[in-house]
Amino acid sequence: MSPSAACARRSTNRSSIASSTPCAASATCSTPHGGAMPRTLTARLAWLVSLLVTLAIGGVGCYAYFTLQAQLEAKDERTVEGKLGQIRHLVAETPVTEGLAADRHRFEDVVRGHRGLSVRLVTPQWQTYVFGDVAAGPDSPVAPMSASGDARSADRQTLRIEVLQHGAERAEVLRQFRYWLIGGALGGALLAILAGAYVTRRELRPIHRLVEQVHKIDVENLDYRVHVPGTPTEMVAMATAFNQMLTRVESGYERLARFSADLAHDIRTPLNNLVGHAEVVLSRTRPAEEYARVIEDSLHEYGRLNRMVEAMLFLARADNAAIALRHVRLDAAAELQKIADYFDGLADERGLTFEVHASGWLTADPMLFQRCIGNVVLNAIQHADPDSVIRLEGCACQASYRIRIVNTGTPIAAGECERIFERFYRVDTARANSIRSTGLGLAIVRSIMHLHHGTVHAMAAGSRSTRFELVFPHAARTDALERANRRNTQANAPA
């Protein structure tokens, strides 16, 4: 049998890895059990940045470690395979009986310079020859590499060849790399914390500037707005929304101030009248008829104050949705004609006439509907030109019913069309008609329309006309809106 045929049987073995891997370095990135996230945004962002950087360094380090380990194992495997071939060649040229002991230096030269590499030859007579570095022994912390095979000597004896690489050099390289990896991960984490804190503080300066601007806002300067130009893109929407909120707050505060002033004016008139009547009566003794007349005038003023209080209570209940509606299907033409007949006598005093043009049906609370339309008709009577016509029109649309009340007279200015529905607001700043009106009629109209989930608008209709348009949704849509409101109320109610 030829030497090459004798070497057909050989094997390469690997032991399981006994060493620990450097992935433990990434353990420094885990969140401590029971630890809470920092409360400040700067500390939180710095912590998250350091966590991500440490995880990235740990991941890259683990990949590099396993790649290096695989390359070193492949190198040792190639080494033992190459040395097995060299030893086989030397055995083929050396007789067992004489040459193994005599030519020992030739086998030593093959393994010299390779740390942890050893060769073991077993003769047919079970004599064993060992060459190379056997100091590492079986306790090496890494997987040893081995290769074995048979070879025919020069005197035609079959020897068993075993080449073993204990991996001491490979273990030393991996150990040093682990130290560098752990140190780099810890240093990178520390650097990431410092850099993250610095960058976060620097990038959060616009928020601090925004807070400083917000601190300047109080009831004395509600017209102040935060500075939007130069603000980072992510904060532009927030700054813009905050300015819009300030605009709404300023508008609400102005309406509240106007409401207080208007309320004071409207209450002052009947109170002054009552005080004046009392002073006149007390100034001297008067006949019983005059006392009766003063008491009658006082009752009239008390009635005005009572109507004003009742109207304000109604608005408060309507704002809190504390009024239960009774939805009824109403004949629009009949209801509008009934309201026109009710105000017919008051209209005759000024030579006004009504024209009713309506058809179809609508869904509303009968009492509130009459009060709502009646307030608008009364407003039209007060501001219509004498001897003119007030038109009451109604028509059904796809999802609602529209009622229009048009009178001829001085039109409302465009800027006043929405403000006339505010409480105690009057277009006539002199309040010339404050004796006849409480200033709450149109505010009640808007509240009633909100209760019906409808809308009301006032607008100029031509050069000498004013039109009020009220939109009542149909029953199906009204029921759906009320169910949605009840669900929202239940969802927002405290547990």
C-alpha positions as CSV (number, residue, x, y, z in Angstrom):
1,M,0.0,0.0,0.0
2,S,1.4,3.5,-0.9
3,P,2.0,6.1,1.7
4,S,-0.9,8.3,0.4
5,A,-3.3,5.4,0.6
6,A,-2.2,4.7,4.1
7,C,-3.2,8.2,5.1
8,A,-6.8,7.9,4.0
9,R,-8.3,7.9,7.5
10,R,-8.0,11.0,9.5
11,S,-10.2,13.4,11.6
12,T,-10.3,16.9,12.9
13,N,-11.9,17.4,16.3
14,R,-13.1,20.4,18.3
15,S,-14.0,20.5,21.9
16,S,-16.7,22.7,23.3
17,I,-15.7,26.2,24.2
18,A,-15.0,26.5,27.9
19,S,-14.2,30.3,28.0
20,S,-16.7,33.0,28.8
21,T,-17.6,35.5,26.0
22,P,-17.3,39.3,26.3
23,C,-21.0,39.8,25.9
24,A,-21.1,40.4,29.6
25,A,-19.7,43.8,28.8
26,S,-23.0,44.9,27.5
27,A,-24.6,44.1,30.9
28,T,-23.7,47.5,32.0
29,C,-26.4,48.8,29.7
30,S,-29.3,47.0,31.4
31,T,-31.8,48.9,33.4
32,P,-31.4,48.2,37.2
33,H,-34.3,46.4,38.7
34,G,-36.4,48.7,40.7
35,G,-34.7,51.8,39.2
36,A,-36.9,54.6,37.9
37,M,-36.4,56.6,34.8
38,P,-35.0,60.1,35.6
39,R,-37.6,62.8,35.9
40,T,-35.8,65.5,34.0
41,L,-35.9,65.4,30.2
42,T,-32.1,66.1,30.1
43,A,-31.2,63.2,32.3
44,R,-33.6,60.9,30.5
45,L,-32.3,61.7,27.1
46,A,-28.7,61.4,28.3
47,W,-29.5,58.0,29.9
48,L,-31.2,56.8,26.7
49,V,-28.3,58.0,24.5
50,S,-25.7,56.3,26.7
51,L,-27.9,53.1,26.7
52,L,-28.1,53.1,22.9
53,V,-24.4,53.8,22.5
54,T,-23.4,51.1,25.0
55,L,-25.6,48.6,23.3
56,A,-24.1,49.5,19.9
57,I,-20.6,49.2,21.2
58,G,-21.5,45.9,23.0
59,G,-23.1,44.6,19.8
60,V,-20.2,45.5,17.6
61,G,-17.7,44.2,20.1
62,C,-19.5,40.8,20.4
63,Y,-19.5,40.6,16.6
64,A,-15.8,41.4,16.4
65,Y,-15.0,39.0,19.2
66,F,-16.7,36.0,17.7
67,T,-15.3,36.9,14.3
68,L,-11.8,37.0,15.7
69,Q,-12.4,33.8,17.6
70,A,-13.5,32.1,14.4
71,Q,-10.5,33.4,12.5
72,L,-8.1,32.2,15.2
73,E,-9.7,28.8,15.2
74,A,-9.5,28.5,11.5
75,K,-5.8,29.5,11.6
76,D,-5.1,26.8,14.3
77,E,-7.0,24.3,12.2
78,R,-4.9,25.0,9.2
79,T,-1.8,24.8,11.3
80,V,-2.5,21.3,12.7
81,E,-3.5,20.1,9.2
82,G,-0.3,21.4,7.8
83,K,1.8,20.0,10.5
84,L,0.1,16.6,10.1
85,G,1.2,16.6,6.5
86,Q,4.8,17.5,7.3
87,I,5.0,14.8,10.0
88,R,3.6,12.3,7.6
89,H,6.2,13.2,5.1
90,L,9.0,12.8,7.7
91,V,7.7,9.5,8.9
92,A,7.7,8.2,5.3
93,E,11.4,9.0,5.0
94,T,12.4,7.6,8.4
95,P,12.6,3.9,9.5
96,V,10.9,3.3,12.8
97,T,13.4,0.9,14.3
98,E,16.4,3.3,13.9
99,G,15.3,6.7,12.8
100,L,12.7,8.0,15.2
101,A,15.0,8.3,18.2
102,A,18.0,9.3,16.1
103,D,16.2,11.9,14.0
104,R,14.2,13.4,16.9
105,H,15.5,16.9,16.1
106,R,13.9,16.7,12.7
107,F,10.4,16.3,14.3
108,E,11.2,19.0,16.9
109,D,12.0,21.4,14.1
110,V,8.5,21.0,12.7
111,V,6.8,22.2,15.8
112,R,9.4,24.6,17.1
113,G,8.1,28.2,17.3
114,H,4.5,27.2,17.7
115,R,3.2,27.8,21.2
116,G,1.0,25.0,22.5
117,L,1.6,22.7,19.4
118,S,2.6,19.1,20.1
119,V,2.9,15.9,18.0
120,R,2.4,12.3,19.3
121,L,3.6,9.3,17.4
122,V,2.5,5.7,18.3
123,T,4.4,2.8,16.7
124,P,2.9,-0.7,16.1
125,Q,4.7,-1.8,19.2
126,W,2.8,0.9,21.2
127,Q,5.9,3.0,21.7
128,T,5.0,6.7,22.1
129,Y,7.1,9.6,21.0
130,V,6.0,13.2,21.9
131,F,7.4,16.3,20.4
132,G,6.7,20.0,20.9
133,D,5.0,22.2,23.6
134,V,2.8,20.2,26.0
135,A,2.8,22.7,28.8
136,A,-0.8,23.9,28.1
137,G,-2.2,20.5,28.9
138,P,-5.9,19.7,28.9
139,D,-6.9,22.7,31.1
140,S,-6.6,25.2,28.3
141,P,-9.4,27.9,28.5
142,V,-10.2,27.6,24.8
143,A,-11.1,24.7,22.5
144,P,-8.0,22.7,21.4
145,M,-7.5,21.8,17.8
146,S,-6.4,18.3,16.8
147,A,-5.7,16.3,13.7
148,S,-4.8,12.6,13.5
149,G,-4.0,10.0,10.8
150,D,-1.9,7.0,9.9
151,A,1.4,7.0,8.0
152,R,3.7,4.2,6.6
153,S,7.3,4.6,7.6
154,A,10.4,3.9,5.5
155,D,10.6,0.3,6.8
156,R,6.9,-0.2,6.0
157,Q,5.5,0.0,9.5
158,T,2.2,1.9,10.2
159,L,2.4,4.6,12.8
160,R,-0.4,6.7,14.4
161,I,0.1,10.4,14.2
162,E,-1.7,12.9,16.5
163,V,-1.2,16.6,16.2
164,L,-2.7,18.8,18.9
165,Q,-2.9,22.6,19.3
166,H,-3.8,23.5,22.8
167,G,-4.8,27.1,21.9
168,A,-2.8,28.9,24.6
169,E,-1.8,31.7,22.2
170,R,-5.3,31.9,20.9
171,A,-6.6,32.2,24.5
172,E,-4.2,35.0,25.3
173,V,-5.2,37.0,22.2
174,L,-8.9,36.6,23.1
175,R,-8.3,37.5,26.7
176,Q,-6.5,40.7,25.8
177,F,-9.3,41.5,23.3
178,R,-11.9,41.0,26.0
179,Y,-10.2,43.5,28.3
180,W,-10.0,46.0,25.5
181,L,-13.6,45.5,24.6
182,I,-14.9,45.9,28.2
183,G,-12.8,49.0,28.7
184,G,-14.0,50.4,25.4
185,A,-17.7,49.7,26.3
186,L,-17.4,51.4,29.7
187,G,-15.4,54.3,28.3
188,G,-17.9,54.7,25.4
189,A,-20.8,54.6,27.9
190,L,-19.2,57.3,30.0
191,L,-18.4,59.4,27.0
192,A,-22.0,58.9,25.7
193,I,-23.5,60.1,29.0
194,L,-21.4,63.2,29.1
195,A,-21.9,64.0,25.4
196,G,-25.6,63.2,25.6
197,A,-26.1,65.5,28.6
198,Y,-24.2,68.3,26.9
199,V,-26.0,67.9,23.5
200,T,-29.4,67.6,25.3
201,R,-28.9,70.7,27.3
202,R,-27.8,72.6,24.2
203,E,-30.7,71.4,22.1
204,L,-33.3,72.1,24.9
205,R,-32.4,75.7,25.2
206,P,-35.3,76.8,22.9
207,I,-37.7,75.1,25.3
208,H,-36.1,77.1,28.2
209,R,-36.4,80.3,26.2
210,L,-40.1,79.4,25.4
211,V,-40.7,78.9,29.2
212,E,-39.1,82.3,29.9
213,Q,-41.4,83.9,27.5
214,V,-44.5,82.2,28.9
215,H,-43.6,83.4,32.4
216,K,-43.9,87.0,31.1
217,I,-47.6,86.4,30.4
218,D,-50.3,87.5,32.9
219,V,-53.7,89.2,32.9
220,E,-52.0,92.5,32.4
221,N,-50.4,91.6,29.0
222,L,-52.5,88.9,27.4
223,D,-51.6,90.5,24.0
224,Y,-48.0,89.1,24.4
225,R,-47.1,86.3,22.0
226,V,-44.2,83.9,22.1
227,H,-41.5,84.4,19.4
228,V,-42.0,81.8,16.7
229,P,-39.3,82.8,14.1
230,G,-36.0,81.0,14.9
231,T,-37.8,78.3,16.8
232,P,-36.9,74.7,15.9
233,T,-39.2,73.1,13.4
234,E,-40.4,70.5,16.0
235,M,-41.5,73.4,18.3
236,V,-43.1,75.7,15.7
237,A,-46.4,73.8,15.9
238,M,-46.4,74.0,19.7
239,A,-45.5,77.7,19.8
240,T,-48.1,78.5,17.2
241,A,-50.8,76.5,19.1
242,F,-49.8,78.3,22.3
243,N,-50.2,81.7,20.6
244,Q,-53.6,80.6,19.2
245,M,-54.6,79.5,22.7
246,L,-53.5,82.9,24.0
247,T,-55.6,84.6,21.4
248,R,-58.7,82.6,22.5
249,V,-57.9,83.3,26.2
250,E,-57.5,87.0,25.4
251,S,-60.8,87.0,23.5
252,G,-62.6,85.2,26.3
253,Y,-61.1,87.6,28.9
254,E,-62.3,90.5,26.9
255,R,-65.7,89.0,26.6
256,L,-65.8,88.4,30.3
257,A,-64.7,92.1,30.9
258,R,-67.4,93.3,28.5
259,F,-70.0,91.0,30.2
260,S,-69.2,92.4,33.6
261,A,-69.4,96.0,32.3
262,D,-72.6,95.3,30.3
263,L,-74.2,93.5,33.3
264,A,-73.3,96.4,35.6
265,H,-74.9,98.9,33.1
266,D,-78.1,96.8,32.7
267,I,-78.6,96.2,36.4
268,R,-77.8,99.8,37.3
269,T,-80.7,101.2,35.3
270,P,-83.5,99.5,37.3
271,L,-81.6,99.9,40.6
272,N,-81.3,103.7,39.9
273,N,-85.0,103.8,39.1
274,L,-85.9,102.1,42.3
275,V,-83.6,104.3,44.4
276,G,-85.0,107.4,42.6
277,H,-88.5,106.4,43.3
278,A,-87.8,105.7,47.0
279,E,-86.0,109.1,47.4
280,V,-88.9,111.0,45.8
281,V,-91.4,109.2,48.0
282,L,-89.4,109.8,51.2
283,S,-88.7,113.5,50.4
284,R,-92.1,114.5,51.7
285,T,-95.6,113.2,52.7
286,R,-97.6,112.3,49.6
287,P,-101.2,111.2,48.9
288,A,-102.0,107.5,48.8
289,E,-102.5,107.5,45.0
290,E,-98.9,108.6,44.5
291,Y,-97.6,105.9,46.8
292,A,-99.6,103.4,44.8
293,R,-98.1,104.7,41.6
294,V,-94.5,104.5,43.0
295,I,-95.1,101.0,44.2
296,E,-96.5,100.0,40.7
297,D,-93.4,101.5,39.0
298,S,-91.2,99.7,41.5
299,L,-92.9,96.4,40.7
300,H,-92.2,97.0,37.1
301,E,-88.5,97.4,37.8
302,Y,-88.6,94.3,40.1
303,G,-90.1,92.4,37.2
304,R,-87.3,93.5,34.9
305,L,-84.7,92.4,37.4
306,N,-86.6,89.1,37.9
307,R,-86.7,88.4,34.2
308,M,-83.0,89.2,33.9
309,V,-82.2,86.7,36.7
310,E,-84.4,84.1,35.2
311,A,-82.7,84.5,31.8
312,M,-79.3,84.2,33.4
313,L,-80.3,81.1,35.2
314,F,-81.7,79.6,32.0
315,L,-78.4,80.3,30.2
316,A,-76.4,78.7,33.1
317,R,-78.5,75.6,32.9
318,A,-78.3,75.5,29.1
319,D,-74.5,75.9,29.3
320,N,-74.3,72.8,31.6
321,A,-76.8,70.9,29.4
322,A,-79.1,70.6,32.5
323,I,-82.2,71.1,30.4
324,A,-84.0,68.0,29.2
325,L,-85.4,68.4,25.7
326,R,-88.7,66.9,24.5
327,H,-88.3,66.3,20.8
328,V,-91.6,66.6,19.0
329,R,-92.3,66.6,15.2
330,L,-93.7,70.1,14.5
331,D,-95.5,71.6,11.6
332,A,-93.2,74.5,10.7
333,A,-95.8,76.6,9.0
334,A,-98.3,76.3,11.9
335,E,-95.7,77.1,14.5
336,L,-94.3,80.1,12.7
337,Q,-97.9,81.4,12.1
338,K,-98.7,81.0,15.8
339,I,-95.6,83.1,16.8
340,A,-96.6,85.8,14.2
341,D,-100.1,85.9,15.6
342,Y,-98.7,86.3,19.1
343,F,-96.6,89.3,18.2
344,D,-99.2,90.8,15.9
345,G,-100.4,93.4,18.4
346,L,-96.9,94.6,19.2
347,A,-96.1,94.8,15.5
348,D,-99.3,96.8,14.8
349,E,-98.0,99.6,17.1
350,R,-95.2,100.2,14.6
351,G,-97.2,99.5,11.5
352,L,-95.3,96.2,10.9
353,T,-96.8,93.2,9.1
354,F,-95.7,89.5,9.0
355,E,-95.4,87.2,6.0
356,V,-95.1,83.5,6.7
357,H,-93.8,81.2,4.0
358,A,-92.9,77.7,5.3
359,S,-93.5,74.1,4.5
360,G,-92.5,70.7,5.9
361,W,-91.8,69.4,9.4
362,L,-89.0,69.9,11.9
363,T,-88.0,68.2,15.2
364,A,-87.6,70.4,18.3
365,D,-88.8,71.0,21.8
366,P,-92.0,73.0,21.4
367,M,-91.6,75.4,24.3
368,L,-87.9,76.1,23.6
369,F,-88.7,76.5,19.8
370,Q,-91.3,79.1,20.5
371,R,-89.0,81.0,22.9
372,C,-86.1,80.8,20.4
373,I,-88.1,82.1,17.4
374,G,-90.0,84.5,19.6
375,N,-86.8,86.2,20.8
376,V,-85.6,86.6,17.2
377,V,-89.0,88.0,16.1
378,L,-89.0,90.4,19.0
379,N,-85.5,91.6,18.0
380,A,-86.7,92.1,14.4
381,I,-89.7,94.2,15.6
382,Q,-87.5,96.4,17.7
383,H,-85.1,97.1,14.9
384,A,-87.3,97.1,11.8
385,D,-88.3,100.3,10.0
386,P,-91.8,101.4,10.6
387,D,-94.5,100.2,8.1
388,S,-92.2,97.4,6.8
389,V,-92.6,93.7,6.5
390,I,-91.0,91.0,8.6
391,R,-90.7,87.7,6.7
392,L,-90.7,84.3,8.4
393,E,-89.5,81.6,6.0
394,G,-88.9,77.9,6.5
395,C,-87.7,75.0,4.3
396,A,-86.6,71.5,4.8
397,C,-83.1,70.5,3.6
398,Q,-81.4,67.1,3.3
399,A,-80.3,66.8,6.9
400,S,-81.8,69.9,8.6
401,Y,-84.6,72.4,8.6
402,R,-83.8,76.1,8.0
403,I,-85.7,79.0,9.3
404,R,-85.0,82.6,8.1
405,I,-86.3,85.7,9.7
406,V,-85.8,88.9,7.6
407,N,-86.6,92.4,8.6
408,T,-86.0,95.7,6.8
409,G,-84.0,98.2,8.8
410,T,-80.4,99.4,9.5
411,P,-78.3,96.3,8.8
412,I,-75.9,94.9,11.3
413,A,-72.2,95.6,10.6
414,A,-70.1,92.6,9.6
415,G,-68.0,92.7,12.7
416,E,-71.1,92.7,15.0
417,C,-72.9,89.7,13.4
418,E,-71.4,87.2,15.9
419,R,-71.1,89.5,18.9
420,I,-74.8,90.2,19.1
421,F,-75.2,86.7,20.5
422,E,-73.1,87.6,23.5
423,R,-74.8,88.2,26.8
424,F,-75.8,91.8,27.5
425,Y,-74.1,92.9,24.2
426,R,-75.8,95.8,22.4
427,V,-75.0,97.3,19.1
428,D,-76.3,100.6,20.5
429,T,-73.5,101.5,23.0
430,A,-75.7,104.2,24.4
431,R,-78.2,101.5,25.5
432,A,-81.2,103.5,24.5
433,N,-83.5,100.5,24.5
434,S,-82.3,99.0,27.8
435,I,-85.6,99.7,29.3
436,R,-87.4,97.4,26.9
437,S,-84.8,94.7,26.7
438,T,-82.6,92.7,29.1
439,G,-79.8,92.1,26.5
440,L,-80.1,88.4,26.9
441,G,-82.6,87.5,24.2
442,L,-80.2,86.5,21.4
443,A,-77.8,84.8,23.9
444,I,-80.8,82.6,24.9
445,V,-81.4,81.9,21.2
446,R,-77.9,80.7,20.7
447,S,-78.1,78.5,23.8
448,I,-81.3,76.9,22.7
449,M,-79.8,76.2,19.3
450,H,-76.8,74.6,20.9
451,L,-79.2,72.4,23.0
452,H,-80.8,71.3,19.7
453,H,-77.3,70.8,18.1
454,G,-78.2,73.4,15.6
455,T,-76.7,76.8,14.6
456,V,-77.8,80.4,14.3
457,H,-76.3,83.2,12.3
458,A,-77.0,86.8,11.6
459,M,-76.1,88.5,8.4
460,A,-76.9,91.6,6.2
461,A,-79.3,90.8,3.4
462,G,-79.0,93.7,1.0
463,S,-78.4,97.3,1.9
464,R,-81.4,97.7,4.2
465,S,-82.2,94.2,5.5
466,T,-81.0,91.8,8.2
467,R,-81.5,88.1,8.1
468,F,-81.3,85.6,10.9
469,E,-80.9,81.9,9.9
470,L,-81.6,79.1,12.3
471,V,-80.7,75.5,11.3
472,F,-82.4,72.6,13.2
473,P,-81.0,69.1,12.5
474,H,-83.4,66.3,11.8
475,A,-84.4,63.8,14.5
476,A,-82.0,61.0,13.5
477,R,-79.0,63.3,13.5
478,T,-80.1,64.9,16.7
479,D,-80.4,61.5,18.5
480,A,-77.0,60.4,17.2
481,L,-75.4,63.6,18.5
482,E,-77.0,63.2,21.9
483,R,-75.9,59.6,22.2
484,A,-72.3,60.7,21.3
485,N,-72.5,63.5,23.9
486,R,-73.7,61.0,26.6
487,R,-70.9,58.7,25.7
488,N,-68.3,61.5,26.0
489,T,-69.8,62.6,29.3
490,Q,-69.6,59.1,30.7
491,A,-66.1,58.6,29.4
492,N,-64.9,61.9,31.0
493,A,-66.8,61.2,34.3
494,P,-64.5,60.4,37.3
495,A,-64.4,56.7,38.3
